[in-house]
Amino acid sequence: MALTIQMTNEQLRELIATVRSIAESAAGNSVVASGDASSAKTKGSFSNCTHRFGGARSHDKVEEFITNVVTYKELEEISDENALKGISLLFFGIASTWWQGVRKEAKTWNDAIGLIREHFSPTKPAYQVYMEFFEKKQEDAVAVDTFVVEKRALLAQLPEGRHNEETELDFLYGLLNIKYRKHILRQSVKTFRELLELSRIIEHNSQENEFKATDPPCGACRMKDCTHCWRYCAKIDTFIPFDAIELGTHYLVANKQLKKL
């Protein structure tokens, strides 16, 4: 049997007021919690960052460190103020000593990044970049990917917009190993991606040919009962090496002549 509850108008008004008060209190707590979470995020730091810098005077290492740290800062939503305070956690060795001496010069986060570049990777003058770029051609043992990456990294140190991709390809093409230039015409490629795609195919085929040439089926054993190394010649009634060259009335084998019958 259903239970019927009767309320006066005054009791109903009190109930509505109570429910409304509880709802407003819950909403307020939610806003506070959200604010606390937001505050916790803005108070991030480099304490858990694993990237470190020891003062290497190398353009590549400096740029790698800066890229990693800037990315970490953005992902962790670390404020510029906290990042500037905590950047010392990422230094060790000579870099830590250096920072103690220059930290007062860094008023902002961007100042700190600029000081790192200025001291450990100063901008090279253009003529020096060109000298390093054209200093070495590609050697046989250097993979084409490695060679192109290193050369493009040098060109990236020039002032922005100095050369377009076509001009950079002109610079690089003449430095490629002859085994690539024999098969790839300069005018046949318009981008570095096209150059690398064709070069990888040539590199792969070249490696296959070298493997076959240095690994004959019999191991070049030169045993007289091995048909890979020797072949029978009825003219002189004997076995001769597979690489013997017939010259008139003689066979030439390792610069020695075997007379025919």
C-alpha positions as CSV (number, residue, x, y, z in Angstrom):
1,M,0.0,0.0,0.0
2,A,1.5,3.3,-1.1
3,L,2.5,5.7,1.7
4,T,1.1,9.3,1.2
5,I,3.1,12.2,2.7
6,Q,1.3,15.4,3.2
7,M,3.3,18.7,3.6
8,T,2.3,22.2,4.3
9,N,3.3,25.0,2.1
10,E,5.9,26.2,4.6
11,Q,7.5,22.7,4.8
12,L,7.6,22.5,1.0
13,R,9.4,25.9,0.9
14,E,11.9,24.7,3.5
15,L,12.6,21.5,1.5
16,I,13.2,23.4,-1.7
17,A,15.6,25.8,0.0
18,T,17.5,23.0,1.6
19,V,18.0,21.2,-1.8
20,R,19.0,24.4,-3.5
21,S,21.6,25.1,-0.8
22,I,23.1,21.6,-1.1
23,A,23.3,22.0,-4.9
24,E,25.1,25.3,-4.7
25,S,27.5,24.0,-2.1
26,A,28.4,21.0,-4.4
27,A,29.0,23.3,-7.4
28,G,31.2,25.5,-5.3
29,N,33.4,22.5,-4.2
30,S,33.7,21.5,-7.8
31,V,35.0,24.9,-8.9
32,V,37.5,24.9,-6.0
33,A,38.7,21.4,-7.0
34,S,39.1,22.5,-10.6
35,G,41.0,25.5,-9.5
36,D,43.3,23.4,-7.4
37,A,44.0,21.1,-10.3
38,S,44.7,24.0,-12.6
39,S,47.0,25.5,-10.0
40,A,48.8,22.2,-9.7
41,K,49.4,22.1,-13.4
42,T,50.8,25.6,-13.5
43,K,53.2,24.7,-10.8
44,G,54.9,22.0,-12.9
45,S,58.7,21.8,-12.9
46,F,61.7,20.1,-14.5
47,S,62.2,17.8,-11.5
48,N,61.1,14.8,-13.5
49,C,62.8,15.8,-16.8
50,T,65.4,13.3,-17.9
51,H,67.1,15.6,-20.4
52,R,70.5,16.9,-19.3
53,F,73.2,19.2,-20.7
54,G,76.9,19.1,-19.7
55,G,78.2,22.0,-21.8
56,A,79.2,20.2,-25.1
57,R,80.2,22.8,-27.7
58,S,78.3,21.1,-30.5
59,H,75.6,22.8,-32.5
60,D,73.7,19.5,-32.9
61,K,73.8,18.6,-29.2
62,V,72.8,22.1,-28.1
63,E,69.8,22.2,-30.5
64,E,68.8,18.7,-29.4
65,F,68.8,19.7,-25.8
66,I,66.9,22.9,-26.4
67,T,64.3,21.1,-28.5
68,N,63.7,18.4,-25.9
69,V,63.5,20.9,-23.0
70,V,61.1,23.2,-24.8
71,T,58.9,20.3,-25.8
72,Y,58.9,19.0,-22.2
73,K,58.0,22.4,-20.9
74,E,55.0,22.7,-23.3
75,L,53.7,19.2,-22.5
76,E,53.9,19.7,-18.8
77,E,52.5,23.2,-19.0
78,I,55.3,24.7,-17.0
79,S,55.1,28.5,-16.7
80,D,58.0,30.6,-18.0
81,E,58.7,31.7,-14.4
82,N,58.9,28.2,-13.0
83,A,61.0,27.0,-16.0
84,L,63.5,29.8,-15.5
85,K,63.8,28.9,-11.8
86,G,64.2,25.2,-12.5
87,I,66.4,25.1,-15.6
88,S,69.5,24.7,-13.3
89,L,68.3,21.2,-12.5
90,L,69.1,20.2,-16.1
91,F,72.7,21.3,-16.1
92,F,75.8,19.4,-14.9
93,G,79.5,19.7,-15.2
94,I,80.8,22.9,-16.9
95,A,77.3,23.9,-17.9
96,S,76.3,24.1,-14.2
97,T,79.3,26.2,-13.4
98,W,78.6,28.5,-16.4
99,W,75.0,29.0,-15.3
100,Q,75.9,30.1,-11.9
101,G,77.9,32.9,-13.4
102,V,75.3,34.1,-16.0
103,R,71.9,33.3,-14.3
104,K,71.4,37.0,-13.3
105,E,71.6,38.0,-17.0
106,A,68.6,35.8,-17.8
107,K,65.5,37.8,-17.0
108,T,63.1,35.6,-18.9
109,W,62.9,32.0,-20.2
110,N,63.8,33.1,-23.7
111,D,66.8,34.9,-22.4
112,A,68.0,31.6,-20.9
113,I,67.6,29.8,-24.2
114,G,69.4,32.5,-26.0
115,L,72.4,32.4,-23.5
116,I,72.8,28.7,-24.0
117,R,73.0,29.1,-27.8
118,E,75.2,32.1,-27.6
119,H,77.8,30.4,-25.3
120,F,77.8,26.8,-26.4
121,S,76.7,27.1,-30.1
122,P,77.4,30.6,-31.4
123,T,76.2,31.3,-34.9
124,K,78.8,30.4,-37.5
125,P,79.5,32.9,-40.2
126,A,78.1,31.9,-43.6
127,Y,81.6,31.4,-45.2
128,Q,82.5,28.9,-42.5
129,V,79.3,26.9,-43.1
130,Y,80.1,26.8,-46.8
131,M,83.7,25.7,-46.1
132,E,82.5,22.8,-43.9
133,F,79.8,21.8,-46.4
134,F,82.1,21.5,-49.4
135,E,85.1,20.2,-47.5
136,K,84.2,16.5,-47.9
137,K,82.6,14.4,-50.6
138,Q,80.7,11.2,-49.9
139,E,83.0,8.2,-49.4
140,D,82.1,4.7,-50.4
141,A,81.5,3.5,-46.8
142,V,79.2,6.4,-45.9
143,A,75.4,5.7,-46.3
144,V,73.6,8.1,-48.5
145,D,71.0,8.9,-45.8
146,T,73.7,9.8,-43.3
147,F,75.6,12.0,-45.8
148,V,72.5,13.9,-46.9
149,V,71.3,14.4,-43.3
150,E,74.7,15.8,-42.2
151,K,74.9,18.2,-45.2
152,R,71.4,19.5,-44.7
153,A,72.1,20.1,-41.0
154,L,75.0,22.3,-42.1
155,L,72.8,24.3,-44.5
156,A,70.2,24.8,-41.8
157,Q,72.8,26.9,-39.9
158,L,72.7,29.5,-42.7
159,P,70.4,32.6,-42.4
160,E,66.8,31.5,-43.0
161,G,65.7,31.8,-46.6
162,R,69.3,32.0,-48.0
163,H,68.7,29.2,-50.5
164,N,65.7,27.3,-51.9
165,E,65.7,23.5,-52.1
166,E,66.7,23.4,-55.7
167,T,69.9,25.4,-55.0
168,E,70.7,23.2,-52.0
169,L,70.3,20.1,-54.3
170,D,72.8,21.7,-56.7
171,F,75.3,22.1,-53.9
172,L,74.8,18.5,-52.7
173,Y,74.6,16.7,-56.0
174,G,78.3,17.3,-56.9
175,L,79.4,15.9,-53.5
176,L,77.6,12.6,-54.0
177,N,79.6,9.4,-54.7
178,I,80.0,8.7,-58.4
179,K,78.0,5.4,-58.1
180,Y,74.9,7.6,-57.5
181,R,75.6,10.3,-60.0
182,K,76.1,7.6,-62.7
183,H,72.5,6.6,-62.4
184,I,70.8,9.7,-61.2
185,L,70.7,12.8,-63.5
186,R,70.6,16.1,-61.6
187,Q,67.6,17.3,-63.6
188,S,65.6,14.1,-62.8
189,V,65.2,15.0,-59.1
190,K,63.4,18.1,-57.8
191,T,63.4,17.4,-54.0
192,F,65.7,15.7,-51.4
193,R,63.0,13.1,-50.9
194,E,63.2,12.0,-54.6
195,L,67.0,12.0,-54.4
196,L,67.0,9.8,-51.3
197,E,64.4,7.3,-52.8
198,L,66.5,6.8,-55.9
199,S,69.8,6.7,-54.0
200,R,68.5,4.0,-51.6
201,I,67.6,1.7,-54.5
202,I,71.1,2.1,-56.0
203,E,72.7,1.6,-52.6
204,H,70.7,-1.6,-52.1
205,N,71.6,-3.0,-55.5
206,S,75.2,-2.1,-55.0
207,Q,75.3,-4.0,-51.7
208,E,73.7,-7.1,-53.4
209,N,76.4,-7.0,-56.2
210,E,79.2,-6.7,-53.7
211,F,77.8,-9.7,-51.7
212,K,77.6,-11.9,-54.8
213,A,81.1,-10.9,-55.9
214,T,82.8,-11.6,-52.6
215,D,80.9,-14.8,-51.8
216,P,81.1,-17.3,-54.7
217,P,79.2,-20.6,-54.3
218,C,82.3,-22.7,-53.6
219,G,84.3,-20.1,-51.7
220,A,87.0,-20.0,-54.4
221,C,88.6,-23.1,-52.9
222,R,90.6,-23.9,-56.1
223,M,90.3,-27.6,-55.5
224,K,90.7,-29.6,-58.7
225,D,87.6,-31.6,-58.0
226,C,85.5,-28.5,-57.7
227,T,83.5,-27.7,-60.8
228,H,82.9,-24.2,-59.7
229,C,86.7,-23.3,-59.6
230,W,88.0,-25.6,-62.4
231,R,86.9,-26.7,-65.8
232,Y,88.3,-29.4,-68.1
233,C,90.0,-28.3,-71.3
234,A,90.3,-31.0,-73.9
235,K,92.8,-29.0,-76.0
236,I,95.5,-29.3,-73.3
237,D,94.0,-32.4,-71.6
238,T,93.9,-30.8,-68.1
239,F,91.8,-28.8,-65.8
240,I,92.1,-25.0,-65.8
241,P,90.8,-22.4,-63.4
242,F,87.4,-21.0,-64.2
243,D,88.8,-17.5,-64.7
244,A,91.4,-18.5,-67.3
245,I,91.4,-16.3,-70.4
246,E,92.0,-17.8,-73.8
247,L,94.6,-15.8,-75.8
248,G,95.4,-17.3,-79.2
249,T,97.4,-20.5,-78.6
250,H,97.7,-20.0,-74.8
251,Y,95.6,-19.6,-71.7
252,L,96.4,-16.7,-69.4
253,V,95.9,-17.6,-65.7
254,A,97.1,-15.1,-63.1
255,N,99.5,-13.7,-65.6
256,K,101.0,-17.1,-66.3
257,Q,100.6,-18.8,-69.7
258,L,99.5,-22.4,-70.2
259,K,100.3,-23.7,-73.6
260,K,97.6,-25.5,-75.6
261,L,98.3,-28.8,-77.3
